[in-house]
Amino acid sequence: MKTKNFLIVVVTVLSFMVFRQFGLDIPIILAIYGGVILVSCVVFRAGLLYFMGNVAFTVGKRELAKQRFLKAERHGSKNPMNYLNYAVLQIQDDAPAPAMEYALKALDVNSKLKLPVEIVDKNSNFVIASSHWQQGNLAMAIDVLEGLCKRYEHVNTNVYTSLGFLYFLNGDIEKAKATTEKVLADKPETAAAWDNMGQIYLSEGNKAEAKNCFEKAVSLDRDLADSTFLLAAMYEEAGDARMAAEFYLRAKGCKVTKLNKVTQRQIDAKYEEYLYVAFDEDCDEEESGGGNEADI
């Protein structure tokens, strides 16, 4: 990319010098450059739209990004990332059907390139697995991720973390634990893997270890809905209303998708139930603080 930009600068400077040698005025030269840019925008419109979609995606304008990616498709985009990025946006919005459709398109476009992009194959298959997962097809999701692990020596940690959780959801506790332990051995800062281990231990009745894992998970990532909610439930069971309220209220701010075990309805119910507990605790602290000030 740096070489390409350098060549563009060199060509621009040399062409400017040639134009000046022919006696062209600067306004005319600028008009020529403007015409070249305009023609380029028309000819390479799909690429420009893809670029604009990426910019929108980066600054958080998700719907605008989707529109740009779709327009790029209508203008014949041959960039597999255009379709992959649209698929990623769809899976993040709990829309597995269009996510799978565009992940498959990304794979198709990628396969037609002279040098297919490895990251497109990996990420597209991860989206496809997530789509199966969101639709409840756990066995198919597992097959896709296992296939990735067999084809590539190195895959993203998220692949193994998701595979471990899918094994757990599918009832294969032994594989779930082995896969998750491998992730934690390689990257102990992986919050989702600690979340996995917590749920595995909880299913085995080992509440002490489960609690430790959930605490580790939320210390690494405060947006883990499952760990936050389940930790709150453990505090509630232990009779610690204050801590239960803190974590139930924190769970309310976590993003919940179809890939979570806890549902938004469960979180909302506990939020309403424990909101007054947190309010009462705050009032008690204020009253206690006021008393101390009076005593002084």
HUUR-V701486 format. One record per residue. N is the residue number from 0. RES is the residue in one letter. PHI is phi in whole degrees, -180 to 180 (999 if undefined). OMEGA is omega in whole degrees, 0 to 359 (none if undefined). Layout:
n=N res=RES phi=PHI omega=OMEGA
n=N res=RES phi=PHI omega=OMEGA
This chain:
n=0 res=M phi=999 omega=179
n=1 res=K phi=-65 omega=179
n=2 res=T phi=-63 omega=180
n=3 res=K phi=-63 omega=179
n=4 res=N phi=-64 omega=179
n=5 res=F phi=-63 omega=180
n=6 res=L phi=-65 omega=178
n=7 res=I phi=-62 omega=179
n=8 res=V phi=-63 omega=181
n=9 res=V phi=-62 omega=180
n=10 res=V phi=-62 omega=180
n=11 res=T phi=-63 omega=181
n=12 res=V phi=-64 omega=181
n=13 res=L phi=-64 omega=180
n=14 res=S phi=-65 omega=178
n=15 res=F phi=-62 omega=180
n=16 res=M phi=-66 omega=179
n=17 res=V phi=-65 omega=180
n=18 res=F phi=-60 omega=180
n=19 res=R phi=-69 omega=177
n=20 res=Q phi=-63 omega=178
n=21 res=F phi=-83 omega=175
n=22 res=G phi=83 omega=179
n=23 res=L phi=-76 omega=177
n=24 res=D phi=-73 omega=181
n=25 res=I phi=-59 omega=178
n=26 res=P phi=-59 omega=180
n=27 res=I phi=-69 omega=178
n=28 res=I phi=-62 omega=179
n=29 res=L phi=-63 omega=178
n=30 res=A phi=-65 omega=178
n=31 res=I phi=-63 omega=178
n=32 res=Y phi=-60 omega=179
n=33 res=G phi=-61 omega=178
n=34 res=G phi=-65 omega=178
n=35 res=V phi=-62 omega=179
n=36 res=I phi=-63 omega=180
n=37 res=L phi=-63 omega=179
n=38 res=V phi=-62 omega=180
n=39 res=S phi=-62 omega=180
n=40 res=C phi=-65 omega=179
n=41 res=V phi=-74 omega=183
n=42 res=V phi=-68 omega=183
n=43 res=F phi=-107 omega=185
n=44 res=R phi=-63 omega=180
n=45 res=A phi=-60 omega=179
n=46 res=G phi=-66 omega=179
n=47 res=L phi=-66 omega=179
n=48 res=L phi=-65 omega=177
n=49 res=Y phi=-62 omega=178
n=50 res=F phi=-61 omega=180
n=51 res=M phi=-65 omega=177
n=52 res=G phi=-64 omega=178
n=53 res=N phi=-63 omega=179
n=54 res=V phi=-62 omega=180
n=55 res=A phi=-62 omega=179
n=56 res=F phi=-61 omega=183
n=57 res=T phi=-64 omega=182
n=58 res=V phi=-90 omega=174
n=59 res=G phi=88 omega=178
n=60 res=K phi=-91 omega=191
n=61 res=R phi=-65 omega=182
n=62 res=E phi=-66 omega=177
n=63 res=L phi=-64 omega=178
n=64 res=A phi=-61 omega=179
n=65 res=K phi=-60 omega=180
n=66 res=Q phi=-60 omega=181
n=67 res=R phi=-66 omega=180
n=68 res=F phi=-64 omega=179
n=69 res=L phi=-68 omega=177
n=70 res=K phi=-65 omega=178
n=71 res=A phi=-62 omega=177
n=72 res=E phi=-62 omega=181
n=73 res=R phi=-64 omega=178
n=74 res=H phi=-95 omega=172
n=75 res=G phi=79 omega=181
n=76 res=S phi=-56 omega=176
n=77 res=K phi=-109 omega=181
n=78 res=N phi=-96 omega=182
n=79 res=P phi=-61 omega=180
n=80 res=M phi=-67 omega=178
n=81 res=N phi=-60 omega=181
n=82 res=Y phi=-77 omega=179
n=83 res=L phi=-66 omega=181
n=84 res=N phi=-63 omega=177
n=85 res=Y phi=-65 omega=179
n=86 res=A phi=-63 omega=179
n=87 res=V phi=-62 omega=178
n=88 res=L phi=-60 omega=181
n=89 res=Q phi=-69 omega=181
n=90 res=I phi=-68 omega=177
n=91 res=Q phi=-68 omega=179
n=92 res=D phi=-96 omega=180
n=93 res=D phi=58 omega=177
n=94 res=A phi=-120 omega=188
n=95 res=P phi=-66 omega=183
n=96 res=A phi=-64 omega=177
n=97 res=P phi=-66 omega=178
n=98 res=A phi=-62 omega=180
n=99 res=M phi=-66 omega=180
n=100 res=E phi=-57 omega=184
n=101 res=Y phi=-81 omega=173
n=102 res=A phi=-67 omega=176
n=103 res=L phi=-67 omega=176
n=104 res=K phi=-64 omega=179
n=105 res=A phi=-61 omega=179
n=106 res=L phi=-65 omega=180
n=107 res=D phi=-65 omega=180
n=108 res=V phi=-64 omega=181
n=109 res=N phi=-63 omega=182
n=110 res=S phi=-67 omega=182
n=111 res=K phi=-90 omega=177
n=112 res=L phi=-77 omega=178
n=113 res=K phi=-63 omega=176
n=114 res=L phi=-125 omega=180
n=115 res=P phi=-54 omega=183
n=116 res=V phi=-86 omega=184
n=117 res=E phi=-62 omega=183
n=118 res=I phi=-64 omega=177
n=119 res=V phi=-67 omega=179
n=120 res=D phi=-62 omega=181
n=121 res=K phi=-64 omega=185
n=122 res=N phi=-70 omega=178
n=123 res=S phi=-65 omega=178
n=124 res=N phi=-68 omega=176
n=125 res=F phi=-66 omega=177
n=126 res=V phi=-65 omega=179
n=127 res=I phi=-62 omega=177
n=128 res=A phi=-62 omega=179
n=129 res=S phi=-64 omega=178
n=130 res=S phi=-65 omega=176
n=131 res=H phi=-60 omega=181
n=132 res=W phi=-61 omega=181
n=133 res=Q phi=-61 omega=180
n=134 res=Q phi=-92 omega=176
n=135 res=G phi=85 omega=180
n=136 res=N phi=-91 omega=187
n=137 res=L phi=-64 omega=182
n=138 res=A phi=-61 omega=180
n=139 res=M phi=-69 omega=178
n=140 res=A phi=-62 omega=179
n=141 res=I phi=-63 omega=180
n=142 res=D phi=-59 omega=181
n=143 res=V phi=-64 omega=182
n=144 res=L phi=-71 omega=176
n=145 res=E phi=-63 omega=178
n=146 res=G phi=-62 omega=178
n=147 res=L phi=-61 omega=182
n=148 res=C phi=-65 omega=179
n=149 res=K phi=-78 omega=184
n=150 res=R phi=-77 omega=185
n=151 res=Y phi=-122 omega=177
n=152 res=E phi=-71 omega=180
n=153 res=H phi=-121 omega=174
n=154 res=V phi=-131 omega=181
n=155 res=N phi=-61 omega=179
n=156 res=T phi=-56 omega=180
n=157 res=N phi=-59 omega=180
n=158 res=V phi=-64 omega=181
n=159 res=Y phi=-69 omega=178
n=160 res=T phi=-64 omega=179
n=161 res=S phi=-66 omega=179
n=162 res=L phi=-63 omega=177
n=163 res=G phi=-61 omega=180
n=164 res=F phi=-69 omega=178
n=165 res=L phi=-65 omega=175
n=166 res=Y phi=-59 omega=180
n=167 res=F phi=-63 omega=180
n=168 res=L phi=-64 omega=181
n=169 res=N phi=-87 omega=175
n=170 res=G phi=89 omega=180
n=171 res=D phi=-97 omega=186
n=172 res=I phi=-64 omega=182
n=173 res=E phi=-62 omega=179
n=174 res=K phi=-67 omega=180
n=175 res=A phi=-60 omega=182
n=176 res=K phi=-68 omega=182
n=177 res=A phi=-63 omega=181
n=178 res=T phi=-66 omega=182
n=179 res=T phi=-70 omega=178
n=180 res=E phi=-64 omega=177
n=181 res=K phi=-64 omega=178
n=182 res=V phi=-62 omega=183
n=183 res=L phi=-69 omega=177
n=184 res=A phi=-69 omega=180
n=185 res=D phi=-82 omega=183
n=186 res=K phi=-138 omega=183
n=187 res=P phi=-64 omega=180
n=188 res=E phi=-89 omega=181
n=189 res=T phi=-80 omega=185
n=190 res=A phi=-60 omega=183
n=191 res=A phi=-62 omega=179
n=192 res=A phi=-70 omega=175
n=193 res=W phi=-65 omega=175
n=194 res=D phi=-61 omega=178
n=195 res=N phi=-58 omega=182
n=196 res=M phi=-63 omega=178
n=197 res=G phi=-61 omega=180
n=198 res=Q phi=-70 omega=177
n=199 res=I phi=-65 omega=179
n=200 res=Y phi=-61 omega=180
n=201 res=L phi=-64 omega=179
n=202 res=S phi=-66 omega=179
n=203 res=E phi=-89 omega=180
n=204 res=G phi=87 omega=180
n=205 res=N phi=-90 omega=187
n=206 res=K phi=-69 omega=181
n=207 res=A phi=-64 omega=179
n=208 res=E phi=-68 omega=179
n=209 res=A phi=-61 omega=180
n=210 res=K phi=-62 omega=178
n=211 res=N phi=-60 omega=181
n=212 res=C phi=-68 omega=180
n=213 res=F phi=-64 omega=179
n=214 res=E phi=-64 omega=178
n=215 res=K phi=-65 omega=181
n=216 res=A phi=-62 omega=184
n=217 res=V phi=-74 omega=175
n=218 res=S phi=-72 omega=179
n=219 res=L phi=-91 omega=182
n=220 res=D phi=-150 omega=183
n=221 res=R phi=-76 omega=183
n=222 res=D phi=-102 omega=179
n=223 res=L phi=-88 omega=185
n=224 res=A phi=-64 omega=184
n=225 res=D phi=-63 omega=181
n=226 res=S phi=-61 omega=182
n=227 res=T phi=-63 omega=182
n=228 res=F phi=-68 omega=182
n=229 res=L phi=-68 omega=176
n=230 res=L phi=-66 omega=176
n=231 res=A phi=-61 omega=180
n=232 res=A phi=-63 omega=180
n=233 res=M phi=-70 omega=175
n=234 res=Y phi=-65 omega=179
n=235 res=E phi=-62 omega=180
n=236 res=E phi=-64 omega=180
n=237 res=A phi=-81 omega=178
n=238 res=G phi=86 omega=180
n=239 res=D phi=-94 omega=185
n=240 res=A phi=-64 omega=182
n=241 res=R phi=-64 omega=180
n=242 res=M phi=-69 omega=178
n=243 res=A phi=-61 omega=180
n=244 res=A phi=-63 omega=181
n=245 res=E phi=-59 omega=184
n=246 res=F phi=-82 omega=174
n=247 res=Y phi=-66 omega=178
n=248 res=L phi=-68 omega=177
n=249 res=R phi=-68 omega=180
n=250 res=A phi=-62 omega=179
n=251 res=K phi=-59 omega=182
n=252 res=G phi=-90 omega=181
n=253 res=C phi=-84 omega=176
n=254 res=K phi=-78 omega=180
n=255 res=V phi=-118 omega=177
n=256 res=T phi=-126 omega=179
n=257 res=K phi=-69 omega=179
n=258 res=L phi=-85 omega=177
n=259 res=N phi=-84 omega=175
n=260 res=K phi=-80 omega=177
n=261 res=V phi=-78 omega=180
n=262 res=T phi=-107 omega=178
n=263 res=Q phi=-64 omega=179
n=264 res=R phi=-63 omega=178
n=265 res=Q phi=-62 omega=180
n=266 res=I phi=-64 omega=181
n=267 res=D phi=-62 omega=181
n=268 res=A phi=-64 omega=180
n=269 res=K phi=-71 omega=177
n=270 res=Y phi=-62 omega=179
n=271 res=E phi=-65 omega=182
n=272 res=E phi=-69 omega=187
n=273 res=Y phi=-103 omega=180
n=274 res=L phi=-60 omega=181
n=275 res=Y phi=-69 omega=179
n=276 res=V phi=-64 omega=179
n=277 res=A phi=-64 omega=180
n=278 res=F phi=-65 omega=179
n=279 res=D phi=-63 omega=179
n=280 res=E phi=-63 omega=179
n=281 res=D phi=-63 omega=179
n=282 res=C phi=-65 omega=180
n=283 res=D phi=-63 omega=180
n=284 res=E phi=-66 omega=180
n=285 res=E phi=-65 omega=180
n=286 res=E phi=-65 omega=180
n=287 res=S phi=-65 omega=179
n=288 res=G phi=-63 omega=180
n=289 res=G phi=-65 omega=180
n=290 res=G phi=-64 omega=182
n=291 res=N phi=-64 omega=180
n=292 res=E phi=-64 omega=181
n=293 res=A phi=-68 omega=180
n=294 res=D phi=-64 omega=178
n=295 res=I phi=-66 omega=none
